[in-house]
Amino acid sequence: MGRQEEREDLTGYDRVPYPGHPFAQTHPDRLAKVATMFGLRSADPTSCRLLELGCGDGGNLVPMAYGLPGARFTGIDLAGTAIAQAEELARTLGLENVTLRQSDLTAIDDLGTFDYVVCHGVYSWVEPHVRDALLAACRAHLATDGVAYVSYDVFPGGHMREVTRQMLRWHLRDVDDPAERIAQARALLTAVSEAGQPQAEWALGQSDPALFHDELAEHHEAVLFTDFVDHAARHGLHFLAEADVFEMQAGGLPPGLGDDPIIREQYLDFFKGRMFRQTLLCHAGSERREPSPEVVRGLLVATPARPVGEIGPGRVEFRGPGGSTLTTDHNGVKAALVRLGEAWPRALPVAELADDEAVRDALLRAYTANLVQLHVWAPALPADVAERPVASALARVQAARGTRVTNLWHATVEVPDDLGRRLITLLDGSRDRASPEAVRPAEVRSGPPRGRRP
């Protein structure tokens, strides 16, 4: 076998691996929750079937399979190196609910039907016929009440990426080596930024793999949101919502622009200068309804928000870490938010907080403002640190390999220090936290003893 750069069967993702990581927006809990809120009968995340098109090295798919052992997951990717890495991680974790295949999107076998189909970061970076194949695969493999997630670049923000991309591709027109392309791209972007051109700033913040595959991609096309909706419709798919529902809030639009949901979403792109969308689709003909307070009754809710003080007599402001706020004088709403803050990061059933429409309405408004999180499923989280602390097997494996681990909410946690990562690898339940020898300094420095599996 020759060097990688000499093999004709290697993709750009084989030559420059793109490390995967979890996307909470693609988790079955998120997809089921949004589907439920907008009127669909969603599949239970604990027993669902999910297909990921373009799964890469499994950084998103495998953690979902680990956290939902009763569900089934299938991943497809063109890059053989990435599929091999995903298979290795699944084997290390002993997972039997993951199927991984190397395949071109235009030549996928009949895989059956899935409750959820996910395709992140592919649509805008492939040729038109592959985009057709992508949406056709979503339609063909989606169960009757299923939900498909597709992310893509949109205008007007996409113009900024395209300006940068065209500048870099022309600058690197005679450079083929990936490492040299990345180095020269960074040098030019730095010079352009220092000259006062703001379009280079965003690209400079990209990691090397993201810069290579996103800004230097051979194919890239941003679209108008309405054109994407039309394209999906030609494949029998209908717009349901955005994966981040708070992105759909139209409070800043002038009167008369927000009546039709599709037109409203297009104007929101214009007013926000949006670059990227994460859209949920369902089968054409499915009845879509706007969320109501009643639908919140059967959900779970969680929030780290805390009261920050009174704003007038009896009115209390609650604020989350992202800056979102809610001010209320309703005693039931105040009591519910205080209880949720004390329970964080655990989620509590909405029905247990209060059987009050005003509380449900406040929680729905807080959710659309990105102050609280709603769920149909929640991981089992302890109320306190156990006497024998246990980190998930997934986190222990990831901590031994790099600086990022995936928590049980399917979110990335950065662990930059070596000591912190070593400690995570030791949290296998065999050590009593009350013992002065719970973690021996020498063991932390050298890592787990040989022969002991973390």
Backbone torsions as a table, in degrees:
resi	resn	phi	psi	omega
1	MET	NA	131.8	-179.0
2	GLY	-79.6	179.8	176.9
3	ARG	-62.0	153.4	-176.1
4	GLN	-55.3	-42.5	-174.8
5	GLU	-69.0	-10.4	-179.3
6	GLU	-99.0	-7.2	-178.3
7	ARG	-86.0	127.0	-176.8
8	GLU	-74.5	-20.4	-176.4
9	ASP	-86.0	-3.3	-178.7
10	LEU	-83.0	137.2	175.9
11	THR	-88.8	171.9	175.3
12	GLY	-60.2	-29.2	179.4
13	TYR	-76.7	-20.9	170.6
14	ASP	-75.0	-38.7	-177.2
15	ARG	-74.1	-39.3	177.3
16	VAL	-128.3	94.3	-178.5
17	PRO	-58.9	142.3	179.0
18	TYR	-110.0	98.6	-176.4
19	PRO	-58.6	126.6	179.6
20	GLY	-82.4	160.1	175.5
21	HIS	-153.5	164.7	-174.4
22	PRO	-70.7	142.9	172.7
23	PHE	-118.9	105.5	-178.0
24	ALA	-57.7	-27.8	-178.7
25	GLN	-65.4	-19.0	-177.8
26	THR	-100.5	-2.0	-177.2
27	HIS	-68.1	143.7	179.4
28	PRO	-54.7	-31.7	177.2
29	ASP	-62.1	-45.7	-179.8
30	ARG	-65.1	-45.4	-177.7
31	LEU	-64.9	-41.0	179.2
32	ALA	-68.5	-39.7	-179.9
33	LYS	-62.7	-48.5	-179.1
34	VAL	-65.6	-41.1	178.2
35	ALA	-59.6	-44.0	178.9
36	THR	-61.9	-43.3	-177.7
37	MET	-64.0	-32.1	-177.4
38	PHE	-100.0	17.0	167.3
39	GLY	100.5	1.5	179.6
40	LEU	-91.3	156.5	174.6
41	ARG	-92.7	97.0	-172.5
42	SER	-85.6	155.2	179.0
43	ALA	-76.9	145.7	177.7
44	ASP	-62.5	122.6	-179.6
45	PRO	-56.1	-30.0	-175.2
46	THR	-73.6	-14.4	-179.7
47	SER	-134.8	20.5	-175.0
48	CYS	-81.1	174.8	173.3
49	ARG	-121.1	126.5	-177.2
50	LEU	-128.0	133.9	176.6
51	LEU	-113.7	128.6	174.2
52	GLU	-112.4	120.0	176.8
53	LEU	-93.0	119.6	-174.0
54	GLY	80.9	52.9	-174.0
55	CYS	-78.8	-10.8	179.5
56	GLY	59.0	-137.0	-176.6
57	ASP	-87.0	14.4	176.1
58	GLY	82.4	9.9	-177.8
59	GLY	-61.5	-23.8	176.0
60	ASN	-98.5	-44.7	-171.9
61	LEU	-72.4	-47.3	-174.6
62	VAL	-63.5	-43.6	175.9
63	PRO	-60.4	-34.8	176.1
64	MET	-63.9	-43.1	180.0
65	ALA	-65.0	-36.0	177.9
66	TYR	-65.4	-43.0	-176.5
67	GLY	-76.9	-19.3	-178.6
68	LEU	-127.3	72.9	-172.9
69	PRO	-64.4	-19.3	179.3
70	GLY	-87.8	-5.9	177.9
71	ALA	-95.5	167.2	-179.7
72	ARG	-118.9	137.8	-175.6
73	PHE	-130.8	135.9	177.5
74	THR	-128.1	133.8	179.5
75	GLY	-124.2	138.4	179.8
76	ILE	-123.3	134.6	173.9
77	ASP	-154.1	149.3	-179.8
78	LEU	-76.8	-28.3	-175.1
79	ALA	-82.1	114.3	-179.5
80	GLY	-64.7	-36.2	179.1
81	THR	-61.9	-42.3	179.9
82	ALA	-65.8	-42.9	178.8
83	ILE	-61.3	-41.0	178.8
84	ALA	-61.9	-39.7	178.3
85	GLN	-66.2	-40.6	178.2
86	ALA	-63.6	-41.9	179.3
87	GLU	-63.9	-39.9	179.5
88	GLU	-63.9	-41.8	178.7
89	LEU	-65.7	-42.0	178.6
90	ALA	-62.6	-40.6	178.1
91	ARG	-65.2	-43.5	-179.8
92	THR	-58.7	-36.7	-179.4
93	LEU	-86.5	-3.9	178.9
94	GLY	69.4	30.2	-177.0
95	LEU	-81.4	136.1	178.1
96	GLU	-117.3	7.1	-177.8
97	ASN	-110.7	23.3	180.0
98	VAL	-124.6	131.6	172.6
99	THR	-120.2	129.2	-176.9
100	LEU	-125.8	135.9	-177.4
101	ARG	-138.3	140.6	171.8
102	GLN	-89.4	121.7	-176.4
103	SER	-162.0	151.0	172.1
104	ASP	-81.5	141.2	179.3
105	LEU	-59.5	-26.3	-178.4
106	THR	-84.4	-1.2	-176.8
107	ALA	-139.0	40.7	-179.5
108	ILE	-77.9	135.0	175.3
109	ASP	-70.6	169.8	175.1
110	ASP	-71.6	109.2	-175.9
111	LEU	-97.6	0.5	-174.9
112	GLY	92.7	-163.8	-179.1
113	THR	-110.3	154.2	-178.0
114	PHE	-134.7	148.1	177.3
115	ASP	-72.8	-30.1	-178.6
116	TYR	-138.5	135.0	174.3
117	VAL	-122.7	129.4	-174.7
118	VAL	-121.8	133.5	175.0
119	CYS	-143.3	99.0	-174.4
120	HIS	-105.1	128.2	172.2
121	GLY	69.1	32.6	-179.2
122	VAL	-118.9	-48.2	-168.0
123	TYR	-49.3	-48.4	-175.2
124	SER	-79.8	-7.4	-173.5
125	TRP	-113.3	18.6	177.6
126	VAL	-130.6	166.1	-178.6
127	GLU	-69.8	160.2	-176.1
128	PRO	-54.4	-40.5	-177.5
129	HIS	-68.3	-28.0	177.2
130	VAL	-74.8	-35.8	175.0
131	ARG	-61.6	-39.8	175.6
132	ASP	-61.1	-44.3	-179.8
133	ALA	-64.3	-36.6	179.6
134	LEU	-61.4	-51.1	-179.0
135	LEU	-68.5	-34.3	176.7
136	ALA	-64.0	-39.3	177.8
137	ALA	-66.1	-39.1	176.1
138	CYS	-59.0	-47.2	-178.5
139	ARG	-65.5	-43.1	-174.6
140	ALA	-69.5	-32.2	-173.5
141	HIS	-103.1	2.7	-175.1
142	LEU	-91.9	128.5	176.9
143	ALA	-64.1	165.8	-174.0
144	THR	-53.5	-45.6	179.4
145	ASP	-102.5	23.5	-175.8
146	GLY	-77.4	168.1	179.9
147	VAL	-130.0	132.7	175.9
148	ALA	-109.9	138.8	176.8
149	TYR	-110.5	125.4	177.0
150	VAL	-133.8	127.0	176.5
151	SER	-107.7	152.6	-174.3
152	TYR	-169.0	161.3	176.8
153	ASP	-84.7	143.1	179.6
154	VAL	-129.3	160.5	171.1
155	PHE	-87.3	150.1	12.5
156	PRO	-89.1	-17.2	-177.3
157	GLY	-60.7	-29.7	-179.4
158	GLY	-61.4	-21.7	177.3
159	HIS	-60.5	-37.1	-178.6
160	MET	-63.6	-44.8	178.6
161	ARG	-64.0	-39.7	-177.7
162	GLU	-68.1	-37.6	176.0
163	VAL	-59.7	-47.3	179.5
164	THR	-63.9	-43.7	-178.3
165	ARG	-62.2	-44.7	-179.5
166	GLN	-65.9	-38.5	177.2
167	MET	-61.3	-46.3	-177.9
168	LEU	-69.7	-41.0	-178.2
169	ARG	-65.4	-37.1	176.8
170	TRP	-68.3	-43.2	-179.7
171	HIS	-60.2	-34.4	-174.5
172	LEU	-104.2	23.0	-173.7
173	ARG	-61.0	-24.0	-179.1
174	ASP	-110.2	11.7	-177.6
175	VAL	-111.0	123.5	-178.1
176	ASP	-107.3	-32.2	-175.8
177	ASP	-64.9	126.3	-176.4
178	PRO	-57.4	-44.6	-178.6
179	ALA	-63.8	-39.6	179.9
180	GLU	-70.7	-36.6	177.2
181	ARG	-61.8	-43.7	179.8
182	ILE	-64.3	-45.6	-177.7
183	ALA	-63.5	-45.5	-179.4
184	GLN	-70.1	-32.9	176.6
185	ALA	-63.2	-43.1	179.6
186	ARG	-65.7	-38.4	179.8
187	ALA	-63.8	-44.0	179.7
188	LEU	-67.6	-42.9	179.5
189	LEU	-60.7	-38.8	178.2
190	THR	-63.5	-44.4	-179.4
191	ALA	-64.9	-41.8	179.7
192	VAL	-64.9	-41.2	178.9
193	SER	-63.7	-42.8	179.6
194	GLU	-66.6	-22.3	176.6
195	ALA	-81.4	0.1	175.4
196	GLY	93.3	13.7	179.2
197	GLN	-93.9	114.3	-171.6
198	PRO	-72.0	-18.0	-174.8
199	GLN	-65.7	-17.3	-178.3
200	ALA	-82.9	-20.1	-173.3
201	GLU	-60.7	-47.2	-176.1
202	TRP	-63.1	-44.2	-178.6
203	ALA	-64.9	-35.5	179.1
204	LEU	-62.8	-27.8	179.6
205	GLY	-78.5	-6.4	179.4
206	GLN	-73.7	149.5	171.2
207	SER	-68.6	164.4	179.2
208	ASP	-57.8	-46.9	178.2
209	PRO	-61.9	-40.1	179.5
210	ALA	-67.0	-39.5	177.5
211	LEU	-61.6	-43.6	-177.9
212	PHE	-66.9	-44.4	-173.1
213	HIS	-89.1	-22.3	-178.3
214	ASP	-99.9	-59.8	-176.8
215	GLU	-75.4	-30.9	-177.6
216	LEU	-103.0	14.1	-177.0
217	ALA	-62.2	145.1	178.1
218	GLU	-66.0	-36.7	-179.2
219	HIS	-120.9	137.2	173.5
220	HIS	-160.0	134.6	177.4
221	GLU	-149.7	114.5	168.4
222	ALA	-81.7	155.2	-177.4
223	VAL	-136.1	160.7	166.5
224	LEU	-70.7	142.7	178.9
225	PHE	-54.7	-43.7	-178.8
226	THR	-63.6	-32.3	176.7
227	ASP	-69.2	-37.7	176.4
228	PHE	-63.7	-43.4	179.1
229	VAL	-61.0	-40.9	177.9
230	ASP	-64.7	-40.9	179.2
231	HIS	-62.9	-44.4	178.0
232	ALA	-61.7	-39.8	-179.1
233	ALA	-62.7	-34.7	178.1
234	ARG	-65.9	-17.9	177.1
235	HIS	-106.9	19.2	174.5
236	GLY	75.2	25.1	-178.9
237	LEU	-117.8	146.7	-171.8
238	HIS	-124.6	140.9	177.8
239	PHE	-65.4	129.2	177.2
240	LEU	-105.5	-55.8	-176.7
241	ALA	-174.9	179.3	168.8
242	GLU	-93.7	147.9	180.0
243	ALA	-61.0	-35.0	171.3
244	ASP	-96.5	96.4	-173.5
245	VAL	-63.0	-30.0	-179.9
246	PHE	-63.0	-20.5	177.4
247	GLU	-71.6	-9.0	-177.0
248	MET	-94.1	1.6	-177.0
249	GLN	-71.2	129.8	-171.9
250	ALA	-111.0	25.7	-176.5
251	GLY	-60.2	-26.7	-177.4
252	GLY	-88.9	-3.1	-178.7
253	LEU	-79.1	144.1	174.9
254	PRO	-64.0	154.5	177.8
255	PRO	-55.8	141.4	176.1
256	GLY	94.1	-8.8	-178.6
257	LEU	-101.6	-3.9	-171.5
258	GLY	-119.2	23.4	-176.7
259	ASP	-79.0	-52.1	178.7
260	ASP	-84.9	130.8	-175.8
261	PRO	-61.5	-36.5	-179.5
262	ILE	-70.5	-47.0	178.7
263	ILE	-62.7	-40.2	178.4
264	ARG	-59.5	-44.0	-179.8
265	GLU	-64.2	-37.3	178.7
266	GLN	-65.5	-44.4	178.2
267	TYR	-64.0	-34.5	177.3
268	LEU	-60.6	-39.2	176.0
269	ASP	-59.4	-44.0	-179.6
270	PHE	-63.9	-44.6	-175.8
271	PHE	-72.8	-30.4	-179.4
272	LYS	-91.2	-13.2	-172.6
273	GLY	64.3	36.1	-171.1
274	ARG	-64.2	141.2	178.2
275	MET	-106.0	-31.2	-166.7
276	PHE	-138.3	137.1	177.6
277	ARG	-124.2	151.6	175.6
278	GLN	-128.9	89.4	-167.8
279	THR	-99.0	141.0	174.9
280	LEU	-104.0	134.2	-178.7
281	LEU	-121.3	154.1	174.2
282	CYS	-137.5	174.8	179.3
283	HIS	-64.3	139.9	175.1
284	ALA	-57.9	138.5	-178.2
285	GLY	99.4	-15.5	176.6
286	SER	-68.4	139.1	-178.4
287	GLU	-79.2	121.6	179.9
288	ARG	-105.5	128.3	178.1
289	ARG	-123.8	148.5	176.1
290	GLU	-72.7	144.5	-178.1
291	PRO	-60.3	143.5	176.3
292	SER	-127.2	159.1	179.3
293	PRO	-56.5	-30.1	-177.3
294	GLU	-63.8	-34.6	-177.7
295	VAL	-67.6	-21.2	-179.1
296	VAL	-70.4	-23.4	-173.3
297	ARG	-53.3	-40.9	-175.1
298	GLY	-91.0	9.0	-176.5
299	LEU	-100.7	172.1	171.8
300	LEU	-102.4	155.1	-179.1
301	VAL	-138.9	144.9	178.2
302	ALA	-145.9	147.9	175.8
303	THR	-162.7	143.2	171.7
304	PRO	-89.7	5.1	-175.4
305	ALA	-61.4	146.3	-179.7
306	ARG	-132.5	150.7	174.4
307	PRO	-68.5	136.7	-178.2
308	VAL	-114.2	1.1	176.5
309	GLY	138.3	166.7	179.8
310	GLU	-82.3	137.3	175.5
311	ILE	-115.7	79.3	-174.9
312	GLY	92.7	170.6	-176.8
313	PRO	-59.5	115.1	176.8
314	GLY	75.6	-4.3	-178.6
315	ARG	-95.7	124.0	-176.7
316	VAL	-116.5	136.6	176.6
317	GLU	-98.3	131.0	174.2
318	PHE	-109.7	137.2	-176.4
319	ARG	-132.8	136.5	177.1
320	GLY	-96.3	171.1	-177.8
321	PRO	-65.2	-21.3	179.2
322	GLY	-87.3	1.4	179.4
323	GLY	95.9	-7.6	177.9
324	SER	-68.6	145.6	-178.2
325	THR	-135.1	158.0	171.0
326	LEU	-143.0	130.0	178.0
327	THR	-113.8	130.9	-176.2
328	THR	-147.5	151.3	171.6
329	ASP	-113.6	7.1	-179.3
330	HIS	-81.4	121.7	-175.4
331	ASN	-63.1	-38.1	179.3
332	GLY	-65.6	-40.1	178.2
333	VAL	-66.2	-43.6	178.6
334	LYS	-61.1	-45.1	-179.4
335	ALA	-63.5	-40.1	-179.5
336	ALA	-64.5	-44.7	-178.5
337	LEU	-68.6	-36.7	176.8
338	VAL	-63.5	-45.0	179.6
339	ARG	-63.4	-40.2	179.2
340	LEU	-65.1	-41.6	178.5
341	GLY	-61.2	-37.9	179.1
342	GLU	-70.2	-30.2	-178.0
343	ALA	-84.4	-17.7	-176.4
344	TRP	-51.4	137.6	10.9
345	PRO	-92.0	10.8	178.2
346	ARG	-73.0	152.9	176.3
347	ALA	-102.9	144.1	180.0
348	LEU	-117.4	148.0	176.3
349	PRO	-64.4	133.2	178.1
350	VAL	-58.8	-37.9	-177.5
351	ALA	-62.6	-24.4	-180.0
352	GLU	-84.3	-17.1	-177.4
353	LEU	-77.9	-43.8	178.5
354	ALA	-177.3	136.8	175.2
355	ASP	-92.5	71.3	-171.4
356	ASP	-143.2	123.5	-178.5
357	GLU	-62.1	-33.0	179.6
358	ALA	-64.1	-37.3	178.0
359	VAL	-68.6	-44.2	179.6
360	ARG	-63.1	-40.8	178.4
361	ASP	-63.5	-41.1	179.0
362	ALA	-65.6	-39.3	178.9
363	LEU	-67.0	-37.7	177.3
364	LEU	-64.6	-43.9	178.5
365	ARG	-64.9	-38.5	178.5
366	ALA	-66.5	-34.2	177.2
367	TYR	-67.9	-45.6	-179.0
368	THR	-69.3	-16.2	174.8
369	ALA	-94.2	3.6	179.0
370	ASN	66.5	33.2	176.3
371	LEU	-97.4	-34.1	176.4
372	VAL	-123.4	162.0	177.3
373	GLN	-113.1	133.3	175.1
374	LEU	-106.0	146.8	-175.9
375	HIS	-144.4	157.1	166.5
376	VAL	-103.8	-14.6	-179.1
377	TRP	-141.6	150.6	175.9
378	ALA	-144.3	141.9	176.3
379	PRO	-68.2	156.5	177.3
380	ALA	-78.3	109.0	-178.6
381	LEU	-114.3	135.7	179.1
382	PRO	-71.1	151.6	177.2
383	ALA	-76.0	-21.7	-179.1
384	ASP	-149.2	169.3	178.8
385	VAL	-70.1	128.8	-178.2
386	ALA	-70.2	160.6	176.9
387	GLU	-62.4	-34.1	175.8
388	ARG	-118.9	88.0	-173.5
389	PRO	-59.9	142.1	179.2
390	VAL	-131.2	122.7	167.6
391	ALA	-92.2	152.3	-179.3
392	SER	-61.0	152.0	177.7
393	ALA	-58.8	-35.3	178.2
394	LEU	-61.8	-48.3	-179.4
395	ALA	-63.0	-37.8	-179.8
396	ARG	-66.2	-41.3	177.5
397	VAL	-65.1	-45.9	-178.4
398	GLN	-65.6	-38.1	180.0
399	ALA	-65.8	-29.3	177.8
400	ALA	-75.8	-13.8	-174.1
401	ARG	-112.7	-17.8	-175.7
402	GLY	-171.5	-167.0	-173.4
403	THR	-97.6	-1.6	-178.4
404	ARG	-119.6	134.2	174.3
405	VAL	-125.0	158.1	-179.8
406	THR	-105.4	124.6	179.3
407	ASN	-84.8	178.3	-174.8
408	LEU	-73.7	-11.4	172.2
409	TRP	-88.3	9.3	179.4
410	HIS	63.0	44.4	176.4
411	ALA	-126.3	153.2	-179.9
412	THR	-82.0	135.5	172.8
413	VAL	-119.0	120.4	179.6
414	GLU	-82.8	126.6	177.4
415	VAL	-122.7	85.6	-170.7
416	PRO	-75.7	-22.6	-174.6
417	ASP	-94.2	144.7	-178.1
418	ASP	-62.6	-39.6	-179.2
419	LEU	-60.8	-44.7	179.7
420	GLY	-61.5	-41.9	179.9
421	ARG	-67.4	-40.1	178.4
422	ARG	-62.6	-40.8	179.6
423	LEU	-61.5	-41.3	-179.8
424	ILE	-61.2	-41.0	-179.4
425	THR	-64.3	-21.6	-179.1
426	LEU	-89.2	-10.6	-175.9
427	LEU	-83.1	71.3	-178.3
428	ASP	-109.6	10.4	178.7
429	GLY	87.9	-1.6	-177.8
430	SER	-90.1	-5.4	-174.7
431	ARG	-118.0	134.8	178.3
432	ASP	-87.3	122.1	-176.8
433	ARG	-67.8	-20.0	179.8
434	ALA	-81.8	-13.7	-178.1
435	SER	-79.8	137.9	177.4
436	PRO	-64.9	-13.5	178.2
437	GLU	-107.2	23.6	-177.9
438	ALA	-57.3	-44.5	175.5
439	VAL	-134.4	110.0	-178.1
440	ARG	-79.5	134.5	-178.0
441	PRO	-52.8	-41.5	-178.2
442	ALA	-64.7	-35.4	-179.7
443	GLU	-68.5	-38.0	178.6
444	VAL	-64.5	-40.1	-178.5
445	ARG	-68.2	-37.4	-172.4
446	SER	-98.2	-12.0	-178.5
447	GLY	92.9	-179.6	-178.3
448	PRO	-59.8	142.5	178.4
449	PRO	-59.3	150.1	178.8
450	ARG	-62.2	140.1	178.5
451	GLY	91.2	-15.8	177.0
452	ARG	-96.7	125.3	-178.7
453	ARG	-84.9	122.8	-177.7
454	PRO	-65.8	NA	NA
